[in-house]
Amino acid sequence: MSLKIPDEVDSIIKKFEQSGFEAFVVGGCVRDIIMGKTPEDWDITTNATPDKIKEIFECTLDTGSKYGTVTVKYKGKYYEATTYRVEDDYINHRFPGRVDFTSSIRYDLKRRDFTVNAIAYNRRRGIIDPFNGAGDIQKKTIMAVGCPDERFSEDALRILRAIRFSAQLDFEIEKYTKEAIKKNGVLIINISKERIQAELSKILVSKNPGKILDLFDLGLFIYIFPDMNDISIESIRDIFKQLKYFNEKAQFRWASFFAVLLCFNRSMGLDTFQKCLSRLKLPGITFRFIMDVLKSVFVEIKYDPYRIRKLVCTIGLNVFKCILEIRYAFLKSGLPVVKDDEKAFLDFACSILLQAENGYFPKSINDLEISGSDLIKDGIKEGREIGSILNHLFEAVVKNPELNEKEKLLSLAKQMKRKG
C-alpha cells in the first residue's frame, strides 16, 4: 500500500536513511492518511538514538531525550522524532519506570495502545503493520495491541482513550478490549483529574458525543463521579444521543451533559454538581458557565417578551442559548420533564434570542446608546445618581427597546431627575 506523505516529511526520513538509520511516520498520522484524512501532526520513529538525531539535524530541541524524543526543526516546521523503545515497570498504572531503546520497529509498535495507532510507514519500505491495524481501520474497530489487560494495567489513561478514539473516529470498541475496560476500570482513579477532564472534553466535542454513554455501560462513571453513583442510564440514554446536535463548543457540551444528569437527579442539589465540577479541574470560565446553566435550565418561560429579555440580560446570552438547546433536546427525546406546550414557549423564546443576537435590545448597561459622560454633560452631577439613572434607563429599554436612542434616553433621564 502506498500512502501520501508530505515531501518535507519524506526528506526527513531520507536524511535518517542517508545516515545509516531507519525512520518511519508512525501512529495517528498513519491511521489518518489510511482513512483519507489530513493529519495535523507528523510523528517520526527511528532507530537513531537521541544523540544521533541531534547530530543528523542542525536544529533540534531536547523535548524528552530521556524517553527518546527530540523535536526536529526542518524547513520552518517542527516534527517529533522518537527512538524505537520498549517500556517496563509502570508506575501507578500511568508512566513507565524504565525506558529502553531498541533497534526493532516491531518492538516499538508492540508497546503502543491500539492496533490502529501501531502502524508505521515510509515510501521505500511501505507499511509496517504487525498487528493488522489497517484491517481494524477497515472494520472500524478499536482493539488493544496484544493483551488488553496488560495495556490498560500499564497505562490506565488508555481506558478513556479507547472511548475517545471510538467517538472521534466513529469506531466500535472490540469485544475483548471492552471486557478489559470493564475489568480494569477502577485503575482510572490513578489518573490525574486534568487528564480525565481532557479526554472527556474530546469525547464531548467529537462528532459522536453520545459515546459518553460508555462511561455508564462500561462501569467507569462511578470512578469519575463517585457522588452520582445512583443514576439510571436507561432514563437518559435517548437524550444523550441528542448531544451531537448541540453547539460544538466544549462549555456547551459540558453544560448539556450535566444538565441532563441534573434533570433526573434534582434531589442531589447543585452542591453535588459543583463538587463534581471542581474535582474535574475545568477551566474557571467553563466551570462558571456550567453552573449558570444548571441554576437556570428549568426556569419557567412565558409568553412575555419583557420577561424573556430580562432573563437574557440576567443570565447572559450564551447561557440562555445553551438552555434553549437543552430544552429542545428534551422535547425531541420525548422526556416526561417537558410540558405539553413546551415547543410553543421555546419557539417564542428562540425568536427573542434572535433579537438579542441581532442587537435589537441591550444586554447590559454598556449597550445603551448613552453613557455616564453624556448624563454629566447634560447637567446631572457625577456620583451615585448617575448609576441609579443608568439602571433605570436600562430597565426602561429592556421593556421597550425602541427607547434606546440617545435623545430619547436624555429626555427620559431629565424626567427621572425631576421626579427625584
C-alpha positions as CSV (number, residue, x, y, z in Angstrom):
1,M,0.0,0.0,0.0
2,S,1.3,3.4,-1.0
3,L,0.4,6.4,1.2
4,K,0.8,10.1,0.5
5,I,3.0,11.9,2.9
6,P,4.4,15.4,2.6
7,D,7.7,15.8,0.7
8,E,9.4,17.5,3.6
9,V,8.4,14.6,5.9
10,D,9.9,12.2,3.4
11,S,13.0,14.3,3.2
12,I,13.5,14.0,7.0
13,I,13.1,10.2,6.7
14,K,15.7,10.2,3.8
15,K,18.2,12.1,6.0
16,F,17.9,9.4,8.6
17,E,18.4,6.7,5.9
18,Q,21.4,8.5,4.3
19,S,23.0,8.5,7.8
20,G,22.5,4.7,8.0
21,F,19.3,4.6,10.1
22,E,15.7,3.6,9.7
23,A,12.8,6.1,10.1
24,F,9.0,5.9,9.6
25,V,6.0,8.1,10.2
26,V,4.0,6.4,12.9
27,G,0.8,6.3,14.9
28,G,-2.1,8.6,14.4
29,C,-0.8,10.3,11.3
30,V,-0.6,6.9,9.5
31,R,-4.0,6.0,10.7
32,D,-5.4,9.3,9.4
33,I,-3.9,9.0,5.9
34,I,-5.2,5.5,5.6
35,M,-8.7,6.9,6.4
36,G,-8.2,9.6,3.8
37,K,-7.8,12.4,6.4
38,T,-5.1,15.1,6.6
39,P,-3.0,14.6,9.8
40,E,-2.5,17.6,12.0
41,D,0.9,16.3,13.2
42,W,3.5,14.0,11.7
43,D,5.4,11.9,14.3
44,I,8.5,10.0,13.3
45,T,10.1,7.0,14.8
46,T,13.6,5.8,14.2
47,N,16.3,3.5,15.4
48,A,18.7,6.5,15.7
49,T,19.3,7.4,19.4
50,P,18.6,11.0,20.6
51,D,22.3,11.9,20.4
52,K,22.4,10.7,16.8
53,I,19.2,12.6,15.9
54,K,20.9,15.8,17.1
55,E,23.9,15.0,15.0
56,I,21.9,14.4,11.8
57,F,19.8,17.6,12.1
58,E,21.2,21.1,12.5
59,C,18.3,22.5,14.6
60,T,16.8,20.3,17.3
61,L,15.0,20.8,20.7
62,D,15.5,18.4,23.5
63,T,11.9,17.8,24.4
64,G,12.3,14.5,26.1
65,S,15.5,12.7,25.2
66,K,15.3,10.7,28.4
67,Y,12.3,9.0,26.7
68,G,13.8,9.1,23.3
69,T,12.1,12.2,21.9
70,V,13.8,15.0,20.1
71,T,12.0,17.8,18.2
72,V,13.5,18.5,14.8
73,K,13.0,21.8,13.1
74,Y,13.0,21.3,9.4
75,K,12.1,24.0,6.8
76,G,10.4,26.1,9.4
77,K,8.3,23.3,10.9
78,Y,8.6,21.1,13.9
79,Y,8.5,17.3,14.0
80,E,8.9,14.9,16.9
81,A,11.4,12.1,16.3
82,T,11.4,9.3,18.8
83,T,13.8,6.4,19.1
84,Y,12.3,2.9,19.0
85,R,11.8,2.0,22.6
86,V,10.3,-0.6,24.9
87,E,8.8,0.3,28.3
88,D,8.5,-1.6,31.6
89,D,7.9,-1.2,35.4
90,Y,5.0,1.2,35.0
91,I,4.4,3.5,38.0
92,N,0.8,4.0,39.3
93,H,-0.6,2.4,36.2
94,R,0.4,5.5,34.2
95,F,4.1,6.1,33.5
96,P,6.9,3.7,32.5
97,G,9.5,3.3,35.3
98,R,12.0,2.2,32.7
99,V,12.5,3.0,29.1
100,D,15.0,1.1,26.9
101,F,15.9,1.9,23.3
102,T,15.6,-1.0,20.8
103,S,16.7,-1.5,17.2
104,S,13.4,-3.1,16.3
105,I,10.4,-1.2,14.9
106,R,8.2,-4.1,15.7
107,Y,9.1,-4.0,19.4
108,D,8.3,-0.3,19.4
109,L,4.9,-0.8,17.8
110,K,4.2,-3.6,20.3
111,R,4.2,-1.1,23.2
112,R,1.5,1.1,21.7
113,D,-2.1,1.3,22.8
114,F,-4.4,0.3,20.0
115,T,-3.7,-1.5,16.7
116,V,-5.0,1.5,14.6
117,N,-2.2,3.5,16.2
118,A,0.5,0.8,15.9
119,I,1.3,1.3,12.2
120,A,4.5,2.7,10.6
121,Y,5.2,3.8,7.1
122,N,7.8,5.2,4.7
123,R,7.8,5.4,0.9
124,R,10.6,2.9,0.4
125,R,9.7,0.2,3.0
126,G,5.9,0.6,2.7
127,I,3.6,-0.2,5.7
128,I,4.9,-1.9,8.8
129,D,1.7,-3.3,10.4
130,P,2.4,-6.3,12.6
131,F,-1.0,-6.1,14.5
132,N,-3.3,-5.6,11.5
133,G,-4.2,-2.0,12.4
134,A,-5.1,-1.3,8.8
135,G,-7.6,-4.2,8.9
136,D,-9.1,-2.8,12.1
137,I,-9.4,0.6,10.4
138,Q,-11.3,-1.0,7.6
139,K,-13.5,-2.8,10.2
140,K,-13.9,0.5,12.2
141,T,-12.6,-1.3,15.3
142,I,-10.7,-0.1,18.4
143,M,-8.6,-3.1,19.6
144,A,-5.8,-3.1,22.1
145,V,-2.4,-4.2,21.0
146,G,-1.7,-7.6,22.3
147,C,-3.2,-8.4,25.7
148,P,-5.7,-5.6,26.6
149,D,-5.4,-6.3,30.3
150,E,-1.7,-5.6,30.1
151,R,-2.2,-2.4,28.0
152,F,-4.7,-0.9,30.5
153,S,-2.7,-2.0,33.5
154,E,0.4,-0.3,32.1
155,D,-1.4,3.0,31.4
156,A,-5.0,3.4,32.7
157,L,-5.5,6.5,30.6
158,R,-5.8,4.2,27.7
159,I,-9.2,3.2,29.1
160,L,-10.6,6.6,28.4
161,R,-8.6,7.0,25.2
162,A,-10.3,3.9,23.8
163,I,-13.7,5.7,24.2
164,R,-12.3,8.9,22.9
165,F,-10.9,7.3,19.7
166,S,-14.2,5.4,19.3
167,A,-16.1,8.8,19.5
168,Q,-13.6,10.7,17.2
169,L,-13.3,8.0,14.6
170,D,-16.8,6.6,14.8
171,F,-15.4,3.2,15.5
172,E,-16.7,0.4,17.9
173,I,-14.5,-1.0,20.7
174,E,-13.7,-4.6,20.1
175,K,-15.3,-7.2,22.4
176,Y,-12.3,-8.3,24.5
177,T,-10.9,-4.8,24.7
178,K,-14.3,-3.7,26.0
179,E,-14.3,-6.5,28.6
180,A,-10.8,-5.5,29.7
181,I,-12.0,-1.9,30.2
182,K,-14.8,-3.2,32.5
183,K,-12.4,-5.3,34.4
184,N,-9.7,-2.6,34.8
185,G,-12.0,0.4,35.1
186,V,-11.1,1.1,38.8
187,L,-7.5,1.9,37.6
188,I,-8.6,5.3,36.3
189,I,-8.6,6.5,39.9
190,N,-4.8,6.7,39.4
191,I,-5.2,9.2,36.6
192,S,-5.0,13.0,37.2
193,K,-8.3,14.8,37.1
194,E,-6.8,17.1,34.5
195,R,-6.1,14.2,32.1
196,I,-9.5,12.7,32.7
197,Q,-11.2,16.0,32.0
198,A,-9.2,16.5,28.8
199,E,-10.2,13.0,27.5
200,L,-13.9,13.6,28.4
201,S,-13.8,17.0,26.7
202,K,-12.5,15.4,23.5
203,I,-15.3,12.9,23.6
204,L,-18.0,15.5,24.2
205,V,-16.8,17.8,21.4
206,S,-16.4,14.9,18.9
207,K,-18.9,14.1,16.2
208,N,-20.2,11.3,18.3
209,P,-20.6,12.8,21.8
210,G,-23.2,10.1,22.6
211,K,-20.2,7.8,23.2
212,I,-20.1,9.4,26.6
213,L,-22.7,6.7,27.4
214,D,-19.8,4.2,27.5
215,L,-18.8,5.7,30.9
216,F,-22.0,4.1,32.2
217,D,-22.1,1.0,30.0
218,L,-18.5,0.1,30.9
219,G,-18.8,0.9,34.6
220,L,-16.5,3.9,34.6
221,F,-18.9,6.6,35.7
222,I,-18.7,5.7,39.4
223,Y,-14.9,6.2,39.5
224,I,-15.1,9.6,37.8
225,F,-18.2,10.9,39.5
226,P,-18.5,9.0,42.8
227,D,-21.1,11.4,44.2
228,M,-23.5,10.5,41.4
229,N,-23.5,6.7,41.6
230,D,-27.3,6.1,41.6
231,I,-28.1,7.4,38.1
232,S,-30.3,5.3,35.9
233,I,-28.6,5.1,32.5
234,E,-31.8,4.0,30.7
235,S,-33.6,7.2,31.7
236,I,-31.0,9.4,30.0
237,R,-29.8,7.2,27.1
238,D,-32.1,8.9,24.4
239,I,-31.3,12.4,25.5
240,F,-27.5,11.8,25.3
241,K,-27.9,10.7,21.7
242,Q,-29.1,14.3,21.1
243,L,-25.7,15.8,22.2
244,K,-24.3,15.7,18.6
245,Y,-26.9,18.3,17.6
246,F,-25.7,20.8,20.2
247,N,-23.3,23.7,19.8
248,E,-19.8,22.1,19.4
249,K,-18.1,24.4,22.0
250,A,-16.8,22.4,24.9
251,Q,-18.6,24.5,27.5
252,F,-21.9,24.0,25.8
253,R,-21.4,20.2,25.6
254,W,-20.3,20.0,29.2
255,A,-23.2,22.1,30.4
256,S,-25.6,19.9,28.4
257,F,-24.1,16.8,29.9
258,F,-24.5,17.9,33.4
259,A,-28.0,19.4,32.8
260,V,-29.2,16.0,31.7
261,L,-27.8,14.4,34.8
262,L,-29.5,17.2,36.9
263,C,-32.8,16.6,35.2
264,F,-33.0,13.1,36.5
265,N,-31.3,13.7,39.8
266,R,-32.7,17.0,41.1
267,S,-32.6,15.6,44.7
268,M,-28.8,15.8,44.6
269,G,-28.8,19.5,44.5
270,L,-26.4,21.9,42.9
271,D,-23.8,21.4,45.6
272,T,-23.2,17.9,44.4
273,F,-22.7,19.1,40.8
274,Q,-20.4,21.9,41.9
275,K,-18.3,19.3,43.8
276,C,-18.0,17.1,40.7
277,L,-17.1,20.1,38.5
278,S,-14.5,21.2,41.0
279,R,-13.0,17.8,41.0
280,L,-12.6,17.8,37.2
281,K,-10.4,20.9,37.3
282,L,-12.3,22.5,34.4
283,P,-11.2,26.0,33.3
284,G,-12.8,28.7,35.5
285,I,-14.8,30.2,32.7
286,T,-16.2,26.8,31.7
287,F,-17.0,26.0,35.4
288,R,-18.9,29.2,35.9
289,F,-20.8,28.8,32.6
290,I,-21.9,25.2,33.5
291,M,-23.1,26.3,37.0
292,D,-25.0,29.3,35.5
293,V,-26.8,26.9,33.1
294,L,-27.6,24.4,35.8
295,K,-29.1,27.2,38.0
296,S,-31.4,28.3,35.2
297,V,-32.1,25.3,33.0
298,F,-35.5,24.7,34.4
299,V,-36.6,28.3,34.6
300,E,-40.2,28.9,33.6
301,I,-40.5,30.5,30.1
302,K,-43.6,32.6,29.5
303,Y,-45.2,34.4,26.5
304,D,-43.8,37.7,27.7
305,P,-41.1,39.5,25.6
306,Y,-40.0,41.7,28.5
307,R,-39.6,38.7,30.9
308,I,-37.5,36.8,28.4
309,R,-35.4,39.8,27.5
310,K,-34.9,40.4,31.2
311,L,-33.8,36.7,31.6
312,V,-31.3,37.1,28.8
313,C,-29.8,40.1,30.5
314,T,-29.7,38.4,33.8
315,I,-28.1,35.1,32.9
316,G,-26.3,36.0,29.7
317,L,-26.8,35.4,26.0
318,N,-24.8,32.2,25.7
319,V,-26.2,30.7,28.9
320,F,-29.7,31.4,27.5
321,K,-28.8,29.9,24.2
322,C,-27.5,26.7,25.8
323,I,-30.6,26.4,27.9
324,L,-32.8,26.6,24.8
325,E,-30.7,23.9,23.1
326,I,-31.1,21.6,26.1
327,R,-34.8,22.2,26.4
328,Y,-35.3,21.5,22.7
329,A,-33.3,18.3,23.1
330,F,-35.6,17.2,26.0
331,L,-38.5,17.9,23.7
332,K,-37.1,15.8,20.8
333,S,-36.4,12.9,23.1
334,G,-40.0,12.9,24.4
335,L,-38.9,13.1,28.0
336,P,-41.6,13.4,30.7
337,V,-40.0,16.6,32.1
338,V,-41.3,18.5,29.1
339,K,-44.7,20.3,29.3
340,D,-47.3,19.7,26.7
341,D,-47.0,23.3,25.3
342,E,-43.2,23.4,25.7
343,K,-42.5,23.8,21.9
344,A,-44.6,26.9,21.6
345,F,-42.8,28.5,24.5
346,L,-39.4,27.5,23.2
347,D,-40.1,28.8,19.7
348,F,-41.2,32.1,21.2
349,A,-38.1,32.3,23.4
350,C,-36.0,31.5,20.3
351,S,-37.4,34.5,18.5
352,I,-36.3,36.7,21.4
353,L,-32.9,35.1,21.3
354,L,-32.5,36.0,17.6
355,Q,-33.4,39.6,18.5
356,A,-30.7,39.6,21.2
357,E,-28.1,38.2,18.8
358,N,-29.1,40.9,16.2
359,G,-28.7,43.7,18.8
360,Y,-32.4,44.6,18.9
361,F,-32.2,45.2,22.7
362,P,-29.3,45.9,25.1
363,K,-28.0,43.0,27.2
364,S,-26.2,45.3,29.7
365,I,-25.9,49.0,30.6
366,N,-22.8,49.2,28.3
367,D,-25.2,48.5,25.3
368,L,-27.2,51.7,26.0
369,E,-26.9,54.5,23.4
370,I,-25.9,56.8,26.3
371,S,-23.2,56.8,28.9
372,G,-22.5,58.4,32.3
373,S,-20.4,61.0,30.5
374,D,-23.4,62.0,28.4
375,L,-25.5,62.5,31.5
376,I,-22.8,64.6,33.2
377,K,-22.6,66.8,30.1
378,D,-26.4,67.2,30.3
379,G,-26.2,68.7,33.8
380,I,-26.5,65.6,36.1
381,K,-23.9,65.6,38.9
382,E,-21.4,62.9,38.9
383,G,-22.0,60.3,41.7
384,R,-24.5,57.7,42.8
385,E,-27.3,59.4,40.9
386,I,-25.6,58.7,37.6
387,G,-25.6,54.9,38.3
388,S,-29.1,55.0,39.5
389,I,-30.4,56.8,36.4
390,L,-28.5,54.4,34.1
391,N,-30.0,51.4,35.8
392,H,-33.5,52.9,35.4
393,L,-32.8,53.7,31.8
394,F,-31.6,50.2,31.1
395,E,-34.7,48.7,32.7
396,A,-36.9,51.0,30.6
397,V,-35.1,50.0,27.4
398,V,-35.4,46.3,28.2
399,K,-39.2,46.9,28.5
400,N,-39.2,49.0,25.3
401,P,-36.1,48.5,23.1
402,E,-37.3,51.4,20.8
403,L,-36.2,53.8,23.6
404,N,-32.6,53.0,23.0
405,E,-31.8,56.2,21.2
406,K,-29.6,58.9,22.7
407,E,-32.1,61.8,22.5
408,K,-34.9,59.7,23.9
409,L,-32.7,58.5,26.7
410,L,-31.5,62.0,27.6
411,S,-35.2,63.2,27.7
412,L,-36.1,60.2,29.9
413,A,-33.1,60.9,32.2
414,K,-34.3,64.5,32.7
415,Q,-37.8,63.2,33.6
416,M,-36.2,60.9,36.2
417,K,-34.1,63.8,37.5
418,R,-37.2,66.0,38.0
419,K,-39.1,63.2,39.8
420,G,-36.1,62.9,42.1
